Amino acid sequence: MKKTNPSFLNGIPELLVLRLLAVREMYGYQIVEEIRTKTGESLSFGEGCIYPYLHYLEAEKQVSSQRREVAGRSRNYYKLTARGRKRLEALSSEWRRVTSGVSRLMGEQYA
Amino acid sequence: MPEADFIETLRCRLVELGCPLAQVRRLVREVADHRDDLKQAAEAEGLSGAAAEIQAMAQLGDPLALAEDLAATLRRSSWWGRHYVITFGLLPVLAVPVLWALALLLELFLLVGVLGHGWNLTKIRPMADDPVTFSYLLMIFHLMDYLAVAFVALAFHRLARRAAVNRKWMMIAFGLCSFYSLLSWASVEPHTFSLGFSANLHFHMHYEQWIKGMIPPAVAAAGYVLHRRKVQRFLEQVPV
């Protein structure tokens, strides 16, 4: 039986965060900024709201964190774990499935 | 709102919402780091220190709403927190009798081990036949029974704190623990030991039953007082 998509739609912030952390480790502010700039400001997190997501992902062992001092500033850096990488693959393929389905429908009926 | 007030409001609200203190410390520190980054970015755009601070605060939004968000995510991050109705409303119905029986049996096993110098039953049997020694053993047995009930209540207390659930659910779990403690019985006679449950709840129960029933609320009250003290000490510290 095919799964329905509400859980996937709730997982978009998770997908974005995991995708960014797949490239390099980052701290909260950097992630918020990257999402804003790389999506052309069409998507953005509320400033403080990134931390619950990061802590949730950490509790799920999809990311790990380390407090480190860089250029005189001490911050929590987050990086992707092996489990996070697997989750990213699953979410990415789900994303492709949903977007191709939506595109097909939009192309057929509303082009 | 000044920076210090924002952080303090966030910290107090997170504590009020029942978030574990270690998590609160970490969240507050990260939000403070974030605020510094926002301020730095605003200053880099050419704003003065005061204007940069105002902009950073505005971007962070309402500290109370942020605290609610953070607490909700903390709850969702554990299985117990996500399924709090099952954990604190249904699980005690199944787990309390089993945990209580297991804890009591484990304690008895250890006691027999200590008294019998390594489970040598020939050394224990004469104790059961001597009425004075047996009366002491009976007293120890009742204490162990109370301890087993306290252990079960403590397990649910710890679970509720870790899951950062609403106090109402913690109280429901304690209520169920108390109810089951009133129904459970364990009896020891020379050379005989039995335990079980009775659905016969009445006011003329033996006083030991009533003591057992009062243990979970006592654990809840003690846990609450200790937690309040910890919170008090935590809030007296300088946040960041």
Boltz contact constraints between the chains, C-beta under 6 A:
constraints:
  - contact:
      token1: [A, 28]
      token2: [B, 30]
      max_distance: 6.0
  - contact:
      token1: [A, 28]
      token2: [B, 34]
      max_distance: 6.0
  - contact:
      token1: [A, 29]
      token2: [B, 34]
      max_distance: 6.0
  - contact:
      token1: [A, 29]
      token2: [B, 37]
      max_distance: 6.0
  - contact:
      token1: [A, 47]
      token2: [B, 59]
      max_distance: 6.0
  - contact:
      token1: [A, 47]
      token2: [B, 60]
      max_distance: 6.0
  - contact:
      token1: [A, 48]
      token2: [B, 31]
      max_distance: 6.0
  - contact:
      token1: [A, 48]
      token2: [B, 60]
      max_distance: 6.0
  - contact:
      token1: [A, 48]
      token2: [B, 66]
      max_distance: 6.0
  - contact:
      token1: [A, 49]
      token2: [B, 69]
      max_distance: 6.0
  - contact:
      token1: [A, 51]
      token2: [B, 27]
      max_distance: 6.0
  - contact:
      token1: [A, 51]
      token2: [B, 30]
      max_distance: 6.0
  - contact:
      token1: [A, 52]
      token2: [B, 69]
      max_distance: 6.0
  - contact:
      token1: [A, 52]
      token2: [B, 70]
      max_distance: 6.0
  - contact:
      token1: [A, 52]
      token2: [B, 73]
      max_distance: 6.0
  - contact:
      token1: [A, 56]
      token2: [B, 73]
      max_distance: 6.0
  - contact:
      token1: [A, 56]
      token2: [B, 77]
      max_distance: 6.0
  - contact:
      token1: [A, 59]
      token2: [B, 77]
      max_distance: 6.0
  - contact:
      token1: [A, 75]
      token2: [B, 33]
      max_distance: 6.0
  - contact:
      token1: [A, 76]
      token2: [B, 30]
      max_distance: 6.0
